[in-house]
Amino acid sequence: MGEGGRRSRRWVKVTLLSLLALVAVAAIGFFTFAPRIVESGMNKVDPAELPSVAADTRRLHDSLEIVDMHADTLMWDRDLLDRSGRGHLDLPRLEDGNVALQVFSSVSKSPKGQNYDSNSADSDNITLLTFAQLQPPRTWTSLLQRSLYHAEKLQKAARESRGALRVIRSRRDLDRLVDDREGGKQVTGALFSVEGLQNLEGDFDNLDRLYDAGMRMAGFTHFFDNEVAGSMHGEDKGGLTDLGRKVFAEMERRGIVVDIAHASHDAVAEMLALATRPVVLSHGGVQATCDVNRNLTDDEIRGVAATGGVVGVGYWDAAVCTLTTAAVVDAIDHVVQVGGIETAALGSDYDGATTVGWDTTHLAAITQELVDRGYDDAAIAAIMGGNTLRVLRATLPQ
């Protein structure tokens, strides 16, 4: 081969190596930065003007057992134990906000073009997220495996927290958590939930796998109809299916809290009629103060109250319409008026691709708003967490 041929081969080799290097750099950049950029654009804090927290209110807040019934933090590529500049919560910020128990939900599927009115079940945004975050290949095609992976993330964080984060699976776990906190220990509880039972993949036996992974609360639907129920945001918006009724009964038997969030009005009515244990709305609002279809009617609030359950009021625009503590407490006021003080609770929807006015560090601002509205200490303790603890004690397995 002549000198020209050797030069040509060297040029081709250098070009190929350069292209491979560029591809490698691009891949590293994508997998390193894309998930962070996506989350930063979806879990925003639009700082609200918060009430000034008085010293007496701060002391009261620091004495509370605060429970938040819904956050989607497990969906994102963050270490739960590290303070992050993204999103709405992590363990350090939960400690700042004096949260005793955080419910962590698993989002296994979310439709493209997601909206509150009507969504097909034929598309999914979470699949791309599983690739971009380099999740295990088993999560790429299986909704069940995505939720099992989220449960593993939560358990791993608890193991590595040196006792600061504790997964709650039973009444005994819950009572021990409260006793330890009252004894001065810095410990935060974590309860695993799922947002939509599409992760059963139509198989009743998969409820066993989710229960064994720690699932102790479950919403029947997310933004689309599935094999167990119709969604408020689905195409048909039907009630429970035969499989859904079977799952409902088994959840009550096992001690898994039934969550009506996102379910159609027909499905909600059926679940409230079937309930023999407390039923919750883990996150949302009320139509009387924010007229969005996913929020509860007064009859639904009364139905939840009749089961001994609670309504978790969220902090984002579709739940309360305005990103202020006043709007949150307006919704709480209405729940109290319609369902009684024992029915009001918190359900932030932090890290749920939502924009909020404050992260979990600043929960004392809600306590201050309740103080300013004239609620006494006992009522505030009930709203901020006591009511939800009562529901969990009445439902969780012993």
VOGU-3710 file (C-alpha; in Angstrom, 3 decimals, decimal comma):
1> mgeggrrsrr> 0,000/0,000/0,000  1,286/3,447/-0,868  1,809/6,398/1,445  -1,480/7,926/0,260  -3,394/4,766/1,255  -1,813/4,708/4,709  -2,679/8,362/5,231  -6,245/7,662/4,146  -6,586/4,789/6,633  -5,111/6,928/9,415
11> wvkvtllsll> -7,572/9,695/8,555  -10,521/7,286/8,669  -9,318/5,854/11,992  -8,858/9,307/13,530  -12,242/10,408/12,241  -13,976/7,349/13,688  -12,236/7,792/17,027  -13,204/11,461/17,058  -16,817/10,616/16,290  -16,870/7,974/19,023
21> alvavaaigf> -15,390/10,470/21,466  -18,027/13,039/20,536  -20,787/10,451/20,963  -19,343/9,466/24,349  -19,133/13,086/25,495  -22,671/13,735/24,273  -23,958/10,625/26,074  -22,206/11,586/29,297  -23,629/15,085/29,012  -27,131/13,772/28,332
31> ftfaprives> -27,228/11,254/31,159  -25,551/13,680/33,569  -27,443/16,883/32,851  -30,704/16,034/31,063  -32,491/14,543/34,101  -31,461/17,520/36,229  -32,614/20,012/33,600  -35,944/18,210/33,171  -36,624/18,138/36,890  -35,574/21,738/37,421
41> gmnkvdpael> -38,104/22,745/34,784  -40,924/20,667/36,280  -40,573/20,882/40,087  -40,456/24,628/40,616  -40,762/26,960/43,569  -42,340/30,293/42,659  -41,657/32,046/45,960  -44,878/33,196/47,609  -45,163/35,998/50,133  -45,380/33,955/53,329
51> psvaadtrrl> -46,729/35,120/56,678  -44,097/35,988/59,240  -43,823/33,131/61,724  -44,110/34,342/65,305  -41,959/32,852/68,059  -44,981/31,231/69,731  -46,040/29,703/66,432  -42,547/28,377/65,852  -42,605/26,653/69,227  -46,011/25,184/68,445
61> hdsleivdmh> -44,882/24,038/64,996  -41,787/22,382/66,420  -43,982/20,410/68,838  -46,261/18,964/66,113  -46,254/15,529/64,499  -46,598/16,704/60,900  -47,679/14,291/58,174  -47,702/14,955/54,423  -49,635/12,342/52,467  -48,082/12,733/49,020
71> adtlmwdrdl> -44,733/13,479/47,383  -43,299/12,066/44,137  -39,630/12,492/45,029  -38,750/8,843/44,287  -39,380/9,467/40,584  -36,350/11,746/40,272  -32,617/11,054/40,126  -31,684/12,548/43,488  -30,268/11,182/46,725  -33,031/11,564/49,283
81> ldrsgrghld> -30,459/11,982/52,059  -28,691/14,978/50,494  -29,914/18,563/50,556  -30,674/19,462/46,953  -31,064/22,730/45,107  -33,751/21,072/42,969  -37,270/20,030/43,742  -39,264/20,435/46,912  -38,033/18,008/49,527  -35,288/15,714/50,800
91> lprledgnva> -34,458/14,465/54,275  -32,622/17,643/55,397  -35,551/19,796/54,276  -38,065/17,446/55,906  -36,122/17,889/59,141  -36,135/21,665/58,661  -39,914/21,567/58,314  -40,318/19,222/61,320  -42,086/16,576/59,231  -42,680/13,424/61,277
101> lqvfssvsks> -43,948/11,249/58,419  -43,717/11,699/54,658  -45,691/9,501/52,275  -43,571/8,805/49,178  -45,519/7,810/46,095  -44,404/5,835/43,053  -45,413/7,268/39,687  -45,130/4,437/37,165  -46,801/6,003/34,123  -47,761/9,460/32,886
111> pkgqnydsns> -49,396/10,149/29,496  -47,923/12,488/26,904  -49,775/15,774/26,707  -51,053/15,180/30,241  -54,075/17,314/31,087  -56,935/17,389/33,591  -59,760/16,688/31,126  -59,074/13,576/29,032  -56,025/11,358/28,461  -55,476/8,137/26,579
121> adsdnitllt> -53,598/5,295/28,253  -51,652/4,631/25,039  -48,586/6,824/25,718  -46,096/7,267/28,536  -43,547/9,896/29,510  -41,937/7,868/32,299  -40,314/5,389/29,894  -37,910/8,037/28,582  -37,161/9,099/32,145  -36,141/5,540/33,050
131> faqlqpprtw> -33,623/5,589/30,151  -32,295/9,061/30,900  -31,790/8,259/34,589  -30,006/4,976/33,772  -32,477/2,963/35,818  -32,200/-0,846/35,696  -33,357/-2,296/32,348  -36,178/-4,165/34,102  -37,856/-0,775/34,668  -37,805/0,196/30,997
141> tsllqrslyh> -40,801/-1,879/29,999  -42,540/-2,881/33,251  -44,740/-0,582/35,361  -44,558/-3,069/38,226  -40,768/-3,046/38,162  -40,714/0,755/38,212  -42,667/0,792/41,463  -40,555/-2,001/42,948  -37,453/0,018/42,019  -38,893/3,097/43,771
151> aeklqkaare> -39,561/0,989/46,877  -35,949/-0,215/46,778  -34,705/3,388/46,519  -36,658/4,310/49,639  -35,441/1,277/51,567  -31,839/1,950/50,518  -32,098/5,562/51,701  -33,436/4,384/55,059  -30,621/1,844/55,449  -27,972/4,454/54,681
161> srgalrvirs> -29,505/7,185/56,862  -28,078/5,814/60,143  -31,528/5,771/61,673  -32,596/9,245/60,563  -35,126/7,889/58,029  -37,350/4,955/58,895  -39,741/3,057/56,600  -43,165/2,567/58,186  -45,004/-0,690/57,412  -47,136/-1,347/60,508
171> rrdldrlvdd> -48,903/0,267/63,455  -46,041/-0,845/65,640  -43,558/0,986/63,365  -45,741/4,095/63,517  -46,105/4,077/67,299  -42,364/3,553/67,734  -41,668/6,493/65,407  -43,927/8,819/67,409  -42,556/7,596/70,737  -38,962/8,124/69,587
181> reggkqvtga> -39,694/11,619/68,308  -41,444/12,519/71,568  -38,353/11,201/73,342  -36,190/13,689/71,470  -34,796/11,534/68,654  -34,299/13,151/65,243  -36,068/10,577/63,065  -38,428/10,911/60,099  -40,875/8,253/58,953  -41,393/7,279/55,319
191> lfsveglqnl> -44,440/5,388/54,056  -44,454/3,903/50,541  -47,464/4,549/48,316  -48,295/4,198/44,626  -50,063/6,650/42,340  -52,279/4,451/40,226  -52,621/0,672/40,242  -51,720/0,392/36,565  -48,531/-1,079/38,066  -50,475/-4,278/38,823
201> egdfdnldrl> -50,315/-4,794/35,052  -53,771/-6,341/35,272  -52,572/-9,145/37,572  -54,175/-9,380/41,027  -51,213/-11,416/42,335  -48,912/-8,426/41,822  -50,602/-6,832/44,838  -48,619/-9,350/46,908  -45,352/-8,136/45,423  -46,153/-4,497/46,062
211> ydagmrmagf> -47,288/-5,212/49,615  -44,096/-7,162/50,312  -42,122/-4,185/48,948  -43,760/-1,978/51,576  -46,772/-0,453/49,800  -49,193/0,742/52,507  -51,241/3,299/50,539  -52,458/3,162/46,956  -54,354/5,425/44,611  -56,396/3,435/42,114
221> thffdnevag> -55,740/5,699/39,119  -53,473/8,409/37,819  -54,190/10,499/34,696  -55,797/7,722/32,600  -58,234/4,850/32,950  -56,642/1,533/33,898  -57,561/-2,087/34,619  -58,985/-1,366/38,088  -60,876/1,933/37,743  -61,736/4,994/35,704
231> smhgedkggl> -59,742/8,179/36,150  -61,169/11,665/36,515  -58,799/12,522/33,658  -59,393/9,423/31,545  -61,448/8,904/28,407  -64,293/6,780/29,825  -64,174/7,919/33,479  -65,967/4,772/34,613  -66,271/3,219/38,059  -64,431/0,253/39,545
241> tdlgrkvfae> -63,897/-2,825/37,399  -64,361/-6,364/38,696  -60,613/-6,484/39,283  -60,805/-3,128/41,054  -63,455/-4,374/43,474  -61,369/-7,457/44,237  -58,291/-5,286/44,817  -60,267/-2,880/47,017  -61,416/-5,675/49,310  -57,918/-7,142/49,528
251> merrgivvdi> -56,380/-3,753/50,321  -58,785/-3,297/53,211  -58,049/-6,803/54,454  -54,284/-6,300/54,347  -54,206/-2,803/55,830  -53,351/-0,764/52,711  -54,882/2,724/52,826  -57,299/3,396/49,949  -56,553/6,696/48,187  -59,242/8,222/45,924
261> ahashdavae> -56,958/10,863/44,368  -57,407/11,127/40,569  -60,277/8,607/40,534  -63,443/9,398/38,574  -66,518/10,574/40,443  -68,160/7,204/39,750  -65,160/5,308/41,125  -64,988/7,579/44,179  -68,700/7,032/44,917  -68,257/3,279/44,658
271> mlalatrpvv> -65,182/3,187/46,891  -66,869/5,324/49,553  -69,901/3,035/49,484  -67,736/-0,097/49,828  -65,424/1,256/52,523  -65,229/-0,401/55,924  -61,993/1,411/56,814  -60,968/5,086/56,489  -60,485/6,334/52,930  -58,198/9,274/52,053
281> lshggvqatc> -57,700/11,839/49,368  -53,911/11,924/49,569  -53,493/15,171/47,626  -55,886/17,617/46,031  -58,367/20,307/46,878  -62,063/21,117/47,055  -64,243/22,432/44,263  -65,832/25,032/46,544  -62,581/27,033/46,682  -60,874/25,855/43,452
291> dvnrnltdde> -63,201/24,610/40,710  -60,988/21,975/39,080  -62,465/18,589/38,145  -60,035/16,547/40,248  -61,013/18,375/43,452  -63,710/17,001/45,750  -67,349/18,000/45,816  -69,013/18,632/49,165  -70,793/15,269/48,949  -67,419/13,565/48,436
301> irgvaatggv> -65,939/15,391/51,431  -68,879/14,146/53,512  -68,326/10,657/52,119  -64,647/10,641/53,115  -65,592/11,971/56,567  -68,192/9,208/56,977  -65,457/6,579/56,565  -63,317/8,288/59,217  -60,872/9,357/56,520  -59,073/12,596/55,674
311> vgvgywdaav> -58,715/15,062/52,800  -55,108/16,037/52,103  -54,998/19,605/50,796  -52,185/20,329/48,343  -50,180/23,460/47,658  -50,079/23,673/43,840  -52,314/25,679/41,509  -54,779/22,954/40,438  -55,454/22,095/44,086  -55,930/25,576/45,531
321> ctlttaavvd> -55,832/27,868/42,447  -53,451/30,406/44,061  -49,959/29,725/45,402  -50,532/31,194/48,859  -50,909/29,836/52,365  -54,241/31,671/52,466  -55,541/29,559/49,561  -54,378/26,354/51,259  -56,136/27,274/54,489  -59,239/28,402/52,589
331> aidhvvqvgg> -59,521/24,808/51,359  -58,796/23,448/54,843  -61,481/25,760/56,266  -64,005/24,323/53,824  -63,082/20,728/54,644  -63,547/21,544/58,331  -66,929/23,198/57,702  -68,249/20,302/55,603  -66,505/17,243/57,075  -65,436/18,341/60,548
341> ietaalgsdy> -62,050/19,206/62,028  -61,089/15,509/62,045  -61,244/15,349/58,215  -58,632/18,006/57,336  -55,043/17,033/56,490  -52,032/17,889/54,292  -51,075/16,420/50,908  -48,536/18,641/49,203  -47,867/16,819/45,887  -44,272/17,989/46,250
351> dgattvgwdt> -41,977/16,892/43,412  -45,017/15,872/41,362  -44,088/18,032/38,345  -45,759/20,871/40,228  -45,021/24,524/40,908  -45,489/25,547/44,533  -44,957/28,699/46,549  -42,661/27,133/49,185  -40,778/23,915/49,779  -41,101/21,700/52,823
361> thlaaitqel> -38,594/23,795/54,776  -41,250/26,497/55,183  -44,225/24,485/56,480  -44,387/26,667/59,585  -45,995/29,292/57,334  -49,093/27,062/57,094  -49,128/26,714/60,871  -48,992/30,508/61,140  -51,897/30,865/58,700  -53,944/28,460/60,834
371> vdrgyddaai> -53,055/30,450/63,969  -54,086/33,666/62,229  -57,461/32,101/61,331  -58,154/31,400/64,986  -57,555/27,643/65,166  -56,465/26,495/68,610  -53,415/24,327/69,288  -55,378/21,053/69,374  -57,076/21,765/66,047  -53,786/22,732/64,427
381> aaimggntlr> -52,132/19,552/65,716  -54,983/17,522/64,185  -54,836/19,237/60,784  -51,046/19,204/60,481  -50,734/15,480/61,140  -52,793/14,113/64,005  -55,775/13,241/61,817  -53,625/11,310/59,352  -51,867/9,451/62,164  -55,292/8,406/63,431
391> vlratlpq> -56,218/7,034/59,993  -52,943/5,114/59,727  -53,372/3,602/63,179  -56,862/2,497/62,172  -55,689/0,935/58,912  -52,083/-0,287/58,922  -51,418/-3,955/59,746  -50,386/-4,672/63,298
//
